[in-house]
Amino acid sequence: MKINEAAKQLRTSAWTLRYYEQIRIMAPITRISGMRDYSAADLAQIKGILDLRDCGVTIEEIRQFQAAKSSEEQREILTDQAAELRNQIDHLQESLKRLETKIADLPTQMLQTSAAC
Protein backbone atom coordinates (compact mmCIF):
# COMPACT_ATOMS: atom_id res chain seq x y z
CA MET A 1 0.00 0.00 0.00
CA LYS A 2 1.37 3.42 -0.95
CA ILE A 3 1.96 6.14 1.62
CA ASN A 4 -1.10 8.24 0.76
CA GLU A 5 -3.38 5.21 0.99
CA ALA A 6 -1.81 4.19 4.30
CA ALA A 7 -2.18 7.72 5.67
CA LYS A 8 -5.83 7.83 4.65
CA GLN A 9 -6.56 4.43 6.18
CA LEU A 10 -4.77 5.41 9.41
CA ARG A 11 -6.41 8.87 9.47
CA THR A 12 -3.09 10.65 9.65
CA SER A 13 -0.84 12.47 7.23
CA ALA A 14 1.83 11.15 4.91
CA TRP A 15 4.15 13.64 6.62
CA THR A 16 3.54 11.90 9.97
CA LEU A 17 4.36 8.51 8.48
CA ARG A 18 7.58 9.82 6.96
CA TYR A 19 8.47 11.52 10.25
CA TYR A 20 7.93 8.36 12.32
CA GLU A 21 10.17 6.45 9.93
CA GLN A 22 12.78 9.24 9.96
CA ILE A 23 12.98 9.36 13.77
CA ARG A 24 13.02 5.55 13.84
CA ILE A 25 10.10 4.82 16.08
CA MET A 26 8.95 2.40 13.43
CA ALA A 27 10.79 -0.08 11.28
CA PRO A 28 11.94 1.14 7.86
CA ILE A 29 9.29 0.60 5.22
CA THR A 30 10.01 -1.69 2.30
CA ARG A 31 10.43 0.26 -0.92
CA ILE A 32 9.47 -0.80 -4.39
CA SER A 33 11.01 1.33 -7.14
CA GLY A 34 11.88 3.88 -4.46
CA MET A 35 8.30 4.19 -3.18
CA ARG A 36 7.22 3.06 0.28
CA ASP A 37 5.07 -0.05 0.29
CA TYR A 38 3.21 -0.47 3.60
CA SER A 39 2.33 -3.99 4.69
CA ALA A 40 -0.40 -5.05 7.09
CA ALA A 41 2.29 -5.46 9.78
CA ASP A 42 3.51 -1.90 9.13
CA LEU A 43 -0.03 -0.57 9.48
CA ALA A 44 -0.52 -2.48 12.73
CA GLN A 45 2.72 -1.05 14.15
CA ILE A 46 1.74 2.49 13.14
CA LYS A 47 -1.75 2.05 14.62
CA GLY A 48 -0.10 1.15 17.92
CA ILE A 49 2.10 4.25 17.77
CA LEU A 50 -0.82 6.51 16.87
CA ASP A 51 -2.90 5.04 19.68
CA LEU A 52 -0.16 5.79 22.20
CA ARG A 53 0.18 9.34 20.83
CA ASP A 54 -3.60 9.84 21.10
CA CYS A 55 -3.29 8.86 24.77
CA GLY A 56 -0.68 11.57 25.31
CA VAL A 57 2.39 9.34 25.32
CA THR A 58 5.38 11.33 24.08
CA ILE A 59 7.67 10.23 21.28
CA GLU A 60 10.44 9.64 23.83
CA GLU A 61 8.10 7.52 25.97
CA ILE A 62 7.13 5.53 22.86
CA ARG A 63 10.83 4.88 22.27
CA GLN A 64 11.17 3.70 25.88
CA PHE A 65 8.05 1.56 25.51
CA GLN A 66 9.44 -0.09 22.40
CA ALA A 67 12.87 -0.60 23.97
CA ALA A 68 11.44 -2.03 27.20
CA LYS A 69 12.83 -5.43 28.06
CA SER A 70 9.68 -6.60 29.82
CA SER A 71 5.96 -6.08 29.92
CA GLU A 72 6.48 -4.74 33.46
CA GLU A 73 8.58 -1.86 32.07
CA GLN A 74 5.92 -1.18 29.46
CA ARG A 75 3.22 -1.31 32.13
CA GLU A 76 5.12 1.29 34.18
CA ILE A 77 5.28 3.70 31.24
CA LEU A 78 1.54 3.32 30.59
CA THR A 79 0.70 3.58 34.28
CA ASP A 80 2.64 6.84 34.54
CA GLN A 81 0.73 8.22 31.55
CA ALA A 82 -2.58 7.14 33.06
CA ALA A 83 -1.69 9.04 36.25
CA GLU A 84 -0.84 12.12 34.19
CA LEU A 85 -4.18 11.92 32.40
CA ARG A 86 -5.99 11.62 35.74
CA ASN A 87 -4.21 14.78 36.93
CA GLN A 88 -5.23 16.60 33.76
CA ILE A 89 -8.83 15.44 34.17
CA ASP A 90 -8.88 16.66 37.79
CA HIS A 91 -7.54 20.05 36.69
CA LEU A 92 -10.10 20.31 33.89
CA GLN A 93 -12.95 19.38 36.25
CA GLU A 94 -11.86 22.11 38.66
CA SER A 95 -11.68 24.61 35.79
CA LEU A 96 -15.15 23.57 34.66
CA LYS A 97 -16.54 24.07 38.17
CA ARG A 98 -15.04 27.58 38.33
CA LEU A 99 -16.53 28.47 34.95
CA GLU A 100 -19.93 27.12 35.93
CA THR A 101 -19.81 29.22 39.10
CA LYS A 102 -18.94 32.33 37.09
CA ILE A 103 -21.81 31.59 34.68
CA ALA A 104 -24.26 31.11 37.54
CA ASP A 105 -23.10 34.36 39.17
CA LEU A 106 -23.77 36.44 36.05
CA PRO A 107 -26.93 38.54 36.11
CA THR A 108 -29.79 37.09 34.09
CA GLN A 109 -30.25 40.31 32.11
CA MET A 110 -27.67 42.71 30.80
CA LEU A 111 -27.82 46.07 32.54
CA GLN A 112 -28.96 48.91 30.28
CA THR A 113 -25.96 51.19 29.73
CA SER A 114 -27.56 53.65 27.37
CA ALA A 115 -30.94 55.35 27.23
CA ALA A 116 -33.42 54.25 24.57
CA CYS A 117 -33.95 56.73 21.72
C-alpha positions as CSV (number, residue, x, y, z in Angstrom):
1,M,0.0,0.0,0.0
2,K,1.4,3.4,-1.0
3,I,2.0,6.1,1.6
4,N,-1.1,8.2,0.8
5,E,-3.4,5.2,1.0
6,A,-1.8,4.2,4.3
7,A,-2.2,7.7,5.7
8,K,-5.8,7.8,4.7
9,Q,-6.6,4.4,6.2
10,L,-4.8,5.4,9.4
11,R,-6.4,8.9,9.5
12,T,-3.1,10.6,9.7
13,S,-0.8,12.5,7.2
14,A,1.8,11.1,4.9
15,W,4.2,13.6,6.6
16,T,3.5,11.9,10.0
17,L,4.4,8.5,8.5
18,R,7.6,9.8,7.0
19,Y,8.5,11.5,10.2
20,Y,7.9,8.4,12.3
21,E,10.2,6.5,9.9
22,Q,12.8,9.2,10.0
23,I,13.0,9.4,13.8
24,R,13.0,5.6,13.8
25,I,10.1,4.8,16.1
26,M,9.0,2.4,13.4
27,A,10.8,-0.1,11.3
28,P,11.9,1.1,7.9
29,I,9.3,0.6,5.2
30,T,10.0,-1.7,2.3
31,R,10.4,0.3,-0.9
32,I,9.5,-0.8,-4.4
33,S,11.0,1.3,-7.1
34,G,11.9,3.9,-4.5
35,M,8.3,4.2,-3.2
36,R,7.2,3.1,0.3
37,D,5.1,-0.1,0.3
38,Y,3.2,-0.5,3.6
39,S,2.3,-4.0,4.7
40,A,-0.4,-5.1,7.1
41,A,2.3,-5.5,9.8
42,D,3.5,-1.9,9.1
43,L,0.0,-0.6,9.5
44,A,-0.5,-2.5,12.7
45,Q,2.7,-1.1,14.1
46,I,1.7,2.5,13.1
47,K,-1.7,2.0,14.6
48,G,-0.1,1.1,17.9
49,I,2.1,4.2,17.8
50,L,-0.8,6.5,16.9
51,D,-2.9,5.0,19.7
52,L,-0.2,5.8,22.2
53,R,0.2,9.3,20.8
54,D,-3.6,9.8,21.1
55,C,-3.3,8.9,24.8
56,G,-0.7,11.6,25.3
57,V,2.4,9.3,25.3
58,T,5.4,11.3,24.1
59,I,7.7,10.2,21.3
60,E,10.4,9.6,23.8
61,E,8.1,7.5,26.0
62,I,7.1,5.5,22.9
63,R,10.8,4.9,22.3
64,Q,11.2,3.7,25.9
65,F,8.0,1.6,25.5
66,Q,9.4,-0.1,22.4
67,A,12.9,-0.6,24.0
68,A,11.4,-2.0,27.2
69,K,12.8,-5.4,28.1
70,S,9.7,-6.6,29.8
71,S,6.0,-6.1,29.9
72,E,6.5,-4.7,33.5
73,E,8.6,-1.9,32.1
74,Q,5.9,-1.2,29.5
75,R,3.2,-1.3,32.1
76,E,5.1,1.3,34.2
77,I,5.3,3.7,31.2
78,L,1.5,3.3,30.6
79,T,0.7,3.6,34.3
80,D,2.6,6.8,34.5
81,Q,0.7,8.2,31.5
82,A,-2.6,7.1,33.1
83,A,-1.7,9.0,36.2
84,E,-0.8,12.1,34.2
85,L,-4.2,11.9,32.4
86,R,-6.0,11.6,35.7
87,N,-4.2,14.8,36.9
88,Q,-5.2,16.6,33.8
89,I,-8.8,15.4,34.2
90,D,-8.9,16.7,37.8
91,H,-7.5,20.0,36.7
92,L,-10.1,20.3,33.9
93,Q,-12.9,19.4,36.3
94,E,-11.9,22.1,38.7
95,S,-11.7,24.6,35.8
96,L,-15.2,23.6,34.7
97,K,-16.5,24.1,38.2
98,R,-15.0,27.6,38.3
99,L,-16.5,28.5,35.0
100,E,-19.9,27.1,35.9
101,T,-19.8,29.2,39.1
102,K,-18.9,32.3,37.1
103,I,-21.8,31.6,34.7
104,A,-24.3,31.1,37.5
105,D,-23.1,34.4,39.2
106,L,-23.8,36.4,36.0
107,P,-26.9,38.5,36.1
108,T,-29.8,37.1,34.1
109,Q,-30.3,40.3,32.1
110,M,-27.7,42.7,30.8
111,L,-27.8,46.1,32.5
112,Q,-29.0,48.9,30.3
113,T,-26.0,51.2,29.7
114,S,-27.6,53.7,27.4
115,A,-30.9,55.3,27.2
116,A,-33.4,54.2,24.6
117,C,-34.0,56.7,21.7
